[in-house]
Amino acid sequence: MLKRLIVGMIILVGAVTLAVISYSFFAERSDLSRFTLSHGAGFFVEDPNELQKEVAPRLGYLAPEISLPDLKNQIVRLSDLRGKPVLLNFWAAWCPPCRQELPDLQRFHEQFGTKIALIGVNWGEPAQTVQSFLERYGVTYTNLLDERGTAFVTYRLTGTPTTFFIDPEGHIRGVWLGPLKGEEIAQNFQRLGLLHESE
């Protein structure tokens, strides 16, 4: 038990260190990197013929499984959401661009939550920290706890926020680096044919 606790602490410290290094790396690089961190940039697969049958954390591939606890300690699996589009948002409370996009994500959830599942995945922070943070920002959509960074590693992330647009069959149809605005979320689901303007 002590051994597992020590290993877990090492992984957590490593994950937080990687996050700080990644953020510093991108923040101090080119104007494009600074634009991505402050405004965001997306990449999409619009042609269904380009979709693959293999599982990989890449555009056009089936999204890798995520199985993590929510704030009520109930396990949520990404595969259980099949049949409905999913917006999968990786974030951390210490991340300024993540805080920037929270109100837009919440508004999107309030408007389209019955049609599109919005799932937040907090990276490397304890439940109590996440709970108080989300309450402060009035966030009501489902958030999962990735305290050990397993989903972060599975999805090969290098920073937060990073958001995946997933279709009802489970394919990754879009990846957005940096903060999202509410209108960008709806527009991108529309361009993928997963949300109609009348909805």
CYANA upper distance limits for C-alpha pairs under 8 A (distance plus 0.5 A):
  1 MET  CA      5 LEU  CA      6.77
  2 LEU  CA      6 ILE  CA      6.69
  3 LYS  CA      7 VAL  CA      6.71
  4 ARG  CA      8 GLY  CA      6.49
  5 LEU  CA      9 MET  CA      6.65
  6 ILE  CA     10 ILE  CA      6.72
  7 VAL  CA     11 ILE  CA      6.74
  8 GLY  CA     12 LEU  CA      6.65
  8 GLY  CA    148 ARG  CA      7.14
  9 MET  CA     13 VAL  CA      6.58
 10 ILE  CA     14 GLY  CA      6.54
 11 ILE  CA     15 ALA  CA      6.55
 11 ILE  CA    148 ARG  CA      6.77
 11 ILE  CA    149 GLY  CA      8.12
 12 LEU  CA     16 VAL  CA      6.75
 12 LEU  CA    124 GLY  CA      6.66
 12 LEU  CA    147 GLU  CA      7.49
 12 LEU  CA    148 ARG  CA      6.13
 12 LEU  CA    149 GLY  CA      7.63
 13 VAL  CA     17 THR  CA      6.58
 14 GLY  CA     18 LEU  CA      6.56
 15 ALA  CA     19 ALA  CA      6.73
 15 ALA  CA    124 GLY  CA      7.29
 15 ALA  CA    148 ARG  CA      8.20
 15 ALA  CA    149 GLY  CA      6.90
 16 VAL  CA     20 VAL  CA      6.81
 16 VAL  CA    124 GLY  CA      7.29
 17 THR  CA     21 ILE  CA      6.65
 18 LEU  CA     22 SER  CA      6.39
 19 ALA  CA     23 TYR  CA      6.54
 19 ALA  CA    158 THR  CA      7.80
 19 ALA  CA    159 GLY  CA      6.56
 19 ALA  CA    160 THR  CA      8.35
 20 VAL  CA     24 SER  CA      6.59
 21 ILE  CA     25 PHE  CA      6.45
 22 SER  CA     26 PHE  CA      6.73
 22 SER  CA    158 THR  CA      6.51
 22 SER  CA    159 GLY  CA      6.30
 23 TYR  CA     27 ALA  CA      6.35
 23 TYR  CA    159 GLY  CA      6.70
 23 TYR  CA    160 THR  CA      8.40
 24 SER  CA     28 GLU  CA      6.56
 25 PHE  CA     29 ARG  CA      6.93
 26 PHE  CA     30 SER  CA      8.42
 26 PHE  CA     33 SER  CA      6.14
 26 PHE  CA     34 ARG  CA      7.46
 26 PHE  CA     37 LEU  CA      8.16
 27 ALA  CA     33 SER  CA      7.08
 27 ALA  CA     34 ARG  CA      6.12
 27 ALA  CA     37 LEU  CA      7.59
 28 GLU  CA     34 ARG  CA      8.00
 29 ARG  CA     33 SER  CA      6.45
 29 ARG  CA     34 ARG  CA      7.48
 30 SER  CA     34 ARG  CA      6.97
 31 ASP  CA     35 PHE  CA      6.52
 32 LEU  CA     36 THR  CA      6.66
 33 SER  CA     37 LEU  CA      6.74
 34 ARG  CA     38 SER  CA      6.67
 35 PHE  CA     39 HIS  CA      5.92
 35 PHE  CA     40 GLY  CA      7.14
 36 THR  CA     40 GLY  CA      4.65
 36 THR  CA     41 ALA  CA      6.06
 36 THR  CA    177 LEU  CA      6.88
 36 THR  CA    178 GLY  CA      5.88
 36 THR  CA    179 PRO  CA      8.49
 37 LEU  CA     97 PRO  CA      7.23
 37 LEU  CA    177 LEU  CA      7.86
 37 LEU  CA    178 GLY  CA      5.26
 37 LEU  CA    179 PRO  CA      7.44
 38 SER  CA     97 PRO  CA      6.96
 38 SER  CA    178 GLY  CA      7.05
 38 SER  CA    179 PRO  CA      7.19
 39 HIS  CA    178 GLY  CA      6.88
 39 HIS  CA    179 PRO  CA      6.52
 39 HIS  CA    180 LEU  CA      7.92
 40 GLY  CA    176 TRP  CA      7.19
 40 GLY  CA    177 LEU  CA      5.86
 40 GLY  CA    178 GLY  CA      4.53
 40 GLY  CA    179 PRO  CA      5.68
 40 GLY  CA    180 LEU  CA      6.86
 41 ALA  CA    176 TRP  CA      6.11
 41 ALA  CA    177 LEU  CA      5.90
 41 ALA  CA    178 GLY  CA      7.08
 42 GLY  CA    174 GLY  CA      7.39
 42 GLY  CA    175 VAL  CA      6.13
 42 GLY  CA    176 TRP  CA      4.65
 42 GLY  CA    177 LEU  CA      6.77
 43 PHE  CA    174 GLY  CA      6.05
 43 PHE  CA    175 VAL  CA      5.88
 43 PHE  CA    176 TRP  CA      6.93
 44 PHE  CA     59 LEU  CA      7.54
 44 PHE  CA    173 ARG  CA      6.10
 44 PHE  CA    174 GLY  CA      4.69
 44 PHE  CA    175 VAL  CA      7.04
 45 VAL  CA     50 GLU  CA      7.71
 45 VAL  CA     51 LEU  CA      8.33
 45 VAL  CA     59 LEU  CA      7.11
 45 VAL  CA     60 GLY  CA      6.64
 45 VAL  CA    173 ARG  CA      5.60
 45 VAL  CA    174 GLY  CA      6.81
 45 VAL  CA    192 LEU  CA      8.30
 46 GLU  CA    173 ARG  CA      7.57
 46 GLU  CA    191 ARG  CA      7.77
 46 GLU  CA    192 LEU  CA      5.97
 47 ASP  CA     51 LEU  CA      8.11
 50 GLU  CA     60 GLY  CA      6.99
 51 LEU  CA     60 GLY  CA      5.05
 51 LEU  CA     61 TYR  CA      6.64
 51 LEU  CA    171 HIS  CA      7.70
 52 GLN  CA     60 GLY  CA      6.29
 52 GLN  CA     61 TYR  CA      5.46
 52 GLN  CA     62 LEU  CA      7.53
 52 GLN  CA    171 HIS  CA      8.47
 53 LYS  CA     61 TYR  CA      6.96
 53 LYS  CA     62 LEU  CA      6.99
 54 GLU  CA     61 TYR  CA      6.40
 54 GLU  CA     62 LEU  CA      6.53
 55 VAL  CA     61 TYR  CA      6.16
 55 VAL  CA     62 LEU  CA      4.99
 55 VAL  CA     63 ALA  CA      6.45
 55 VAL  CA     64 PRO  CA      6.29
 56 ALA  CA     61 TYR  CA      6.08
 56 ALA  CA     62 LEU  CA      6.58
 56 ALA  CA     63 ALA  CA      6.56
 56 ALA  CA     64 PRO  CA      6.42
 57 PRO  CA     61 TYR  CA      7.41
 57 PRO  CA     62 LEU  CA      8.01
 57 PRO  CA     63 ALA  CA      6.29
 57 PRO  CA     64 PRO  CA      6.68
 57 PRO  CA    154 THR  CA      7.78
 57 PRO  CA    155 TYR  CA      5.56
 57 PRO  CA    156 ARG  CA      7.59
 57 PRO  CA    172 ILE  CA      8.16
 58 ARG  CA     63 ALA  CA      8.18
 58 ARG  CA    172 ILE  CA      7.28
 59 LEU  CA    171 HIS  CA      8.35
 59 LEU  CA    172 ILE  CA      5.76
 59 LEU  CA    173 ARG  CA      6.39
 59 LEU  CA    174 GLY  CA      6.84
 59 LEU  CA    175 VAL  CA      7.61
 60 GLY  CA    171 HIS  CA      6.39
 60 GLY  CA    172 ILE  CA      5.79
 60 GLY  CA    173 ARG  CA      6.16
 61 TYR  CA    171 HIS  CA      5.83
 61 TYR  CA    172 ILE  CA      6.22
 62 LEU  CA    170 GLY  CA      5.89
 62 LEU  CA    171 HIS  CA      4.68
 62 LEU  CA    172 ILE  CA      6.51
 63 ALA  CA    166 ILE  CA      7.94
 63 ALA  CA    170 GLY  CA      6.33
 63 ALA  CA    171 HIS  CA      6.18
 63 ALA  CA    172 ILE  CA      6.19
 64 PRO  CA    154 THR  CA      7.82
 64 PRO  CA    155 TYR  CA      7.95
 65 GLU  CA     77 ARG  CA      7.46
 65 GLU  CA     78 LEU  CA      6.32
 65 GLU  CA     79 SER  CA      6.86
 66 ILE  CA     76 VAL  CA      8.25
 66 ILE  CA     77 ARG  CA      5.95
 66 ILE  CA     78 LEU  CA      5.78
 66 ILE  CA     79 SER  CA      8.16
 66 ILE  CA    151 ALA  CA      6.90
 67 SER  CA     75 ILE  CA      6.83
 67 SER  CA     76 VAL  CA      6.08
 67 SER  CA     77 ARG  CA      4.89
 67 SER  CA     78 LEU  CA      7.21
 68 LEU  CA     75 ILE  CA      5.79
 68 LEU  CA     76 VAL  CA      6.07
 68 LEU  CA     77 ARG  CA      7.24
 68 LEU  CA    144 LEU  CA      6.43
 68 LEU  CA    145 LEU  CA      6.74
 68 LEU  CA    146 ASP  CA      7.15
 69 PRO  CA     73 ASN  CA      5.40
 69 PRO  CA     74 GLN  CA      5.58
 69 PRO  CA     75 ILE  CA      4.74
 69 PRO  CA     76 VAL  CA      6.49
 69 PRO  CA    144 LEU  CA      6.04
 69 PRO  CA    145 LEU  CA      6.28
 69 PRO  CA    146 ASP  CA      8.50
 70 ASP  CA     74 GLN  CA      5.93
 70 ASP  CA     75 ILE  CA      6.82
 70 ASP  CA     76 VAL  CA      7.23
 70 ASP  CA    142 THR  CA      7.53
 70 ASP  CA    143 ASN  CA      6.24
 70 ASP  CA    144 LEU  CA      4.81
 70 ASP  CA    145 LEU  CA      6.52
 71 LEU  CA    127 ALA  CA      6.94
 71 LEU  CA    131 GLN  CA      7.48
 71 LEU  CA    143 ASN  CA      7.40
 71 LEU  CA    144 LEU  CA      7.20
 71 LEU  CA    145 LEU  CA      7.77
 76 VAL  CA     80 ASP  CA      8.09
 76 VAL  CA    144 LEU  CA      8.10
 77 ARG  CA     81 LEU  CA      7.90
 78 LEU  CA     82 ARG  CA      8.01
 79 SER  CA    170 GLY  CA      7.99
 81 LEU  CA     85 PRO  CA      8.47
 81 LEU  CA     86 VAL  CA      8.01
 81 LEU  CA    117 ALA  CA      8.11
 81 LEU  CA    168 PRO  CA      8.33
 82 ARG  CA    168 PRO  CA      5.76
 82 ARG  CA    169 GLU  CA      6.40
 82 ARG  CA    170 GLY  CA      6.75
 83 GLY  CA    168 PRO  CA      4.84
 83 GLY  CA    169 GLU  CA      6.72
 84 LYS  CA    115 LYS  CA      7.45
 84 LYS  CA    116 ILE  CA      6.70
 84 LYS  CA    117 ALA  CA      7.50
 84 LYS  CA    167 ASP  CA      7.40
 84 LYS  CA    168 PRO  CA      4.81
 84 LYS  CA    169 GLU  CA      8.31
 85 PRO  CA    115 LYS  CA      7.88
 85 PRO  CA    116 ILE  CA      5.56
 85 PRO  CA    117 ALA  CA      6.82
 85 PRO  CA    165 PHE  CA      8.05
 85 PRO  CA    166 ILE  CA      6.15
 85 PRO  CA    167 ASP  CA      5.05
 85 PRO  CA    168 PRO  CA      5.10
 85 PRO  CA    170 GLY  CA      8.47
 85 PRO  CA    194 LEU  CA      7.40
 86 VAL  CA    116 ILE  CA      6.06
 86 VAL  CA    117 ALA  CA      5.18
 86 VAL  CA    118 LEU  CA      6.37
 86 VAL  CA    119 ILE  CA      7.77
 86 VAL  CA    164 PHE  CA      8.45
 86 VAL  CA    165 PHE  CA      6.64
 86 VAL  CA    166 ILE  CA      5.51
 86 VAL  CA    167 ASP  CA      6.98
 86 VAL  CA    168 PRO  CA      7.83
 87 LEU  CA    116 ILE  CA      7.60
 87 LEU  CA    117 ALA  CA      6.68
 87 LEU  CA    118 LEU  CA      5.29
 87 LEU  CA    119 ILE  CA      6.68
 87 LEU  CA    163 THR  CA      7.36
 87 LEU  CA    164 PHE  CA      6.33
 87 LEU  CA    165 PHE  CA      5.50
 87 LEU  CA    166 ILE  CA      6.80
 88 LEU  CA    118 LEU  CA      6.71
 88 LEU  CA    119 ILE  CA      5.52
 88 LEU  CA    120 GLY  CA      6.51
 88 LEU  CA    121 VAL  CA      7.85
 88 LEU  CA    163 THR  CA      5.96
 88 LEU  CA    164 PHE  CA      5.51
 88 LEU  CA    165 PHE  CA      7.11
 88 LEU  CA    166 ILE  CA      8.03
 89 ASN  CA    118 LEU  CA      8.13
 89 ASN  CA    119 ILE  CA      6.68
 89 ASN  CA    120 GLY  CA      5.21
 89 ASN  CA    121 VAL  CA      6.51
 89 ASN  CA    161 PRO  CA      7.39
 89 ASN  CA    162 THR  CA      6.49
 89 ASN  CA    163 THR  CA      4.80
 89 ASN  CA    164 PHE  CA      6.98
 90 PHE  CA    120 GLY  CA      6.40
 90 PHE  CA    121 VAL  CA      5.23
 90 PHE  CA    122 ASN  CA      6.53
 90 PHE  CA    123 TRP  CA      7.43
 90 PHE  CA    152 PHE  CA      8.32
 90 PHE  CA    160 THR  CA      6.67
 90 PHE  CA    161 PRO  CA      5.98
 90 PHE  CA    162 THR  CA      5.81
 90 PHE  CA    163 THR  CA      6.60
 91 TRP  CA     95 CYS  CA      7.77
 91 TRP  CA     98 CYS  CA      6.30
 91 TRP  CA    120 GLY  CA      7.56
 91 TRP  CA    121 VAL  CA      6.68
 91 TRP  CA    122 ASN  CA      5.63
 91 TRP  CA    123 TRP  CA      6.63
 91 TRP  CA    160 THR  CA      5.73
 91 TRP  CA    161 PRO  CA      5.36
 91 TRP  CA    162 THR  CA      7.59
 92 ALA  CA     98 CYS  CA      7.14
 92 ALA  CA    122 ASN  CA      5.88
 92 ALA  CA    123 TRP  CA      6.00
 92 ALA  CA    124 GLY  CA      8.12
 92 ALA  CA    125 GLU  CA      7.99
 92 ALA  CA    160 THR  CA      7.38
 92 ALA  CA    161 PRO  CA      8.07
 93 ALA  CA     98 CYS  CA      7.66
 93 ALA  CA     99 ARG  CA      7.57
 93 ALA  CA    122 ASN  CA      8.31
 93 ALA  CA    130 VAL  CA      7.67
 93 ALA  CA    133 PHE  CA      7.43
 95 CYS  CA     99 ARG  CA      7.09
 95 CYS  CA    160 THR  CA      7.51
 95 CYS  CA    161 PRO  CA      8.24
 96 PRO  CA    100 GLN  CA      6.74
 97 PRO  CA    101 GLU  CA      6.94
 97 PRO  CA    160 THR  CA      8.32
 97 PRO  CA    161 PRO  CA      7.25
 97 PRO  CA    178 GLY  CA      7.23
 97 PRO  CA    179 PRO  CA      6.04
 98 CYS  CA    102 LEU  CA      6.91
 98 CYS  CA    160 THR  CA      7.44
 98 CYS  CA    161 PRO  CA      5.97
 98 CYS  CA    178 GLY  CA      8.45
 98 CYS  CA    179 PRO  CA      6.80
100 GLN  CA    179 PRO  CA      7.32
101 GLU  CA    105 LEU  CA      6.73
101 GLU  CA    179 PRO  CA      5.79
101 GLU  CA    180 LEU  CA      6.16
101 GLU  CA    181 LYS  CA      6.89
102 LEU  CA    106 GLN  CA      6.62
102 LEU  CA    137 TYR  CA      7.90
102 LEU  CA    139 VAL  CA      8.04
103 PRO  CA    107 ARG  CA      6.68
103 PRO  CA    137 TYR  CA      7.92
103 PRO  CA    139 VAL  CA      8.39
104 ASP  CA    108 PHE  CA      6.61
104 ASP  CA    180 LEU  CA      7.79
104 ASP  CA    181 LYS  CA      5.99
104 ASP  CA    182 GLY  CA      5.18
105 LEU  CA    109 HIS  CA      6.67
105 LEU  CA    180 LEU  CA      8.18
105 LEU  CA    181 LYS  CA      7.95
105 LEU  CA    182 GLY  CA      6.76
106 GLN  CA    110 GLU  CA      6.74
106 GLN  CA    138 GLY  CA      8.42
106 GLN  CA    139 VAL  CA      6.41
106 GLN  CA    140 THR  CA      7.62
106 GLN  CA    141 TYR  CA      7.54
107 ARG  CA    111 GLN  CA      6.75
107 ARG  CA    182 GLY  CA      7.40
108 PHE  CA    112 PHE  CA      6.34
108 PHE  CA    113 GLY  CA      7.71
108 PHE  CA    182 GLY  CA      6.17
108 PHE  CA    185 ILE  CA      8.10
108 PHE  CA    186 ALA  CA      8.22
109 HIS  CA    113 GLY  CA      4.94
109 HIS  CA    116 ILE  CA      8.37
109 HIS  CA    117 ALA  CA      8.34
109 HIS  CA    118 LEU  CA      6.94
109 HIS  CA    141 TYR  CA      7.15
112 PHE  CA    116 ILE  CA      6.42
113 GLY  CA    117 ALA  CA      6.37
113 GLY  CA    118 LEU  CA      7.41
118 LEU  CA    141 TYR  CA      6.93
118 LEU  CA    142 THR  CA      7.37
119 ILE  CA    141 TYR  CA      7.29
119 ILE  CA    142 THR  CA      5.78
119 ILE  CA    143 ASN  CA      6.19
119 ILE  CA    144 LEU  CA      7.87
120 GLY  CA    141 TYR  CA      8.12
120 GLY  CA    142 THR  CA      6.76
120 GLY  CA    143 ASN  CA      4.87
120 GLY  CA    144 LEU  CA      6.58
121 VAL  CA    143 ASN  CA      6.10
121 VAL  CA    144 LEU  CA      5.24
121 VAL  CA    145 LEU  CA      6.53
121 VAL  CA    146 ASP  CA      6.96
122 ASN  CA    130 VAL  CA      7.92
122 ASN  CA    143 ASN  CA      7.46
122 ASN  CA    144 LEU  CA      6.60
122 ASN  CA    145 LEU  CA      5.77
122 ASN  CA    146 ASP  CA      6.23
122 ASN  CA    147 GLU  CA      8.12
123 TRP  CA    145 LEU  CA      7.31
123 TRP  CA    146 ASP  CA      5.56
123 TRP  CA    147 GLU  CA      6.53
123 TRP  CA    148 ARG  CA      8.34
123 TRP  CA    149 GLY  CA      6.50
123 TRP  CA    152 PHE  CA      7.45
124 GLY  CA    145 LEU  CA      8.01
124 GLY  CA    146 ASP  CA      6.17
124 GLY  CA    147 GLU  CA      4.43
124 GLY  CA    148 ARG  CA      6.35
124 GLY  CA    149 GLY  CA      6.25
125 GLU  CA    129 THR  CA      7.10
125 GLU  CA    130 VAL  CA      7.18
125 GLU  CA    145 LEU  CA      7.89
125 GLU  CA    146 ASP  CA      7.98
125 GLU  CA    147 GLU  CA      5.96
126 PRO  CA    130 VAL  CA      6.92
126 PRO  CA    145 LEU  CA      8.05
126 PRO  CA    147 GLU  CA      6.90
127 ALA  CA    131 GLN  CA      6.43
127 ALA  CA    145 LEU  CA      7.37
128 GLN  CA    132 SER  CA      6.73
129 THR  CA    133 PHE  CA      6.61
130 VAL  CA    134 LEU  CA      6.61
131 GLN  CA    135 GLU  CA      6.66
132 SER  CA    136 ARG  CA      6.66
133 PHE  CA    137 TYR  CA      7.06
134 LEU  CA    138 GLY  CA      6.51
134 LEU  CA    139 VAL  CA      5.65
134 LEU  CA    140 THR  CA      8.28
135 GLU  CA    139 VAL  CA      6.70
146 ASP  CA    150 THR  CA      7.02
146 ASP  CA    151 ALA  CA      6.98
146 ASP  CA    152 PHE  CA      8.06
149 GLY  CA    153 VAL  CA      6.66
150 THR  CA    154 THR  CA      6.58
151 ALA  CA    155 TYR  CA      6.54
152 PHE  CA    156 ARG  CA      6.72
152 PHE  CA    157 LEU  CA      6.17
153 VAL  CA    157 LEU  CA      6.92
157 LEU  CA    162 THR  CA      8.05
160 THR  CA    177 LEU  CA      8.15
160 THR  CA    178 GLY  CA      7.32
161 PRO  CA    177 LEU  CA      6.99
161 PRO  CA    178 GLY  CA      5.72
161 PRO  CA    179 PRO  CA      6.63
162 THR  CA    175 VAL  CA      7.73
162 THR  CA    176 TRP  CA      6.28
162 THR  CA    177 LEU  CA      5.34
162 THR  CA    178 GLY  CA      6.53
162 THR  CA    179 PRO  CA      8.27
163 THR  CA    175 VAL  CA      6.22
163 THR  CA    176 TRP  CA      5.53
163 THR  CA    177 LEU  CA      7.12
164 PHE  CA    172 ILE  CA      7.02
164 PHE  CA    173 ARG  CA      8.05
164 PHE  CA    174 GLY  CA      6.14
164 PHE  CA    175 VAL  CA      5.14
164 PHE  CA    176 TRP  CA      6.90
165 PHE  CA    172 ILE  CA      6.39
165 PHE  CA    173 ARG  CA      5.97
165 PHE  CA    174 GLY  CA      5.15
165 PHE  CA    175 VAL  CA      6.75
165 PHE  CA    189 PHE  CA      8.04
166 ILE  CA    170 GLY  CA      6.22
166 ILE  CA    171 HIS  CA      5.90
166 ILE  CA    172 ILE  CA      5.05
166 ILE  CA    173 ARG  CA      6.02
166 ILE  CA    174 GLY  CA      7.49
167 ASP  CA    171 HIS  CA      5.93
167 ASP  CA    172 ILE  CA      7.15
167 ASP  CA    173 ARG  CA      6.98
167 ASP  CA    194 LEU  CA      7.60
173 ARG  CA    192 LEU  CA      7.98
176 TRP  CA    180 LEU  CA      8.12
180 LEU  CA    184 GLU  CA      7.00
180 LEU  CA    185 ILE  CA      7.32
181 LYS  CA    185 ILE  CA      7.02
182 GLY  CA    186 ALA  CA      7.12
183 GLU  CA    187 GLN  CA      6.50
184 GLU  CA    188 ASN  CA      6.47
185 ILE  CA    189 PHE  CA      6.84
186 ALA  CA    190 GLN  CA      6.63
186 ALA  CA    195 LEU  CA      7.74
187 GLN  CA    191 ARG  CA      6.66
188 ASN  CA    192 LEU  CA      6.86
189 PHE  CA    193 GLY  CA      6.86
189 PHE  CA    194 LEU  CA      5.65
189 PHE  CA    195 LEU  CA      5.87
190 GLN  CA    194 LEU  CA      6.15
190 GLN  CA    195 LEU  CA      5.12
190 GLN  CA    196 HIS  CA      6.22
190 GLN  CA    197 GLU  CA      7.47
195 LEU  CA    199 GLU  CA      7.52
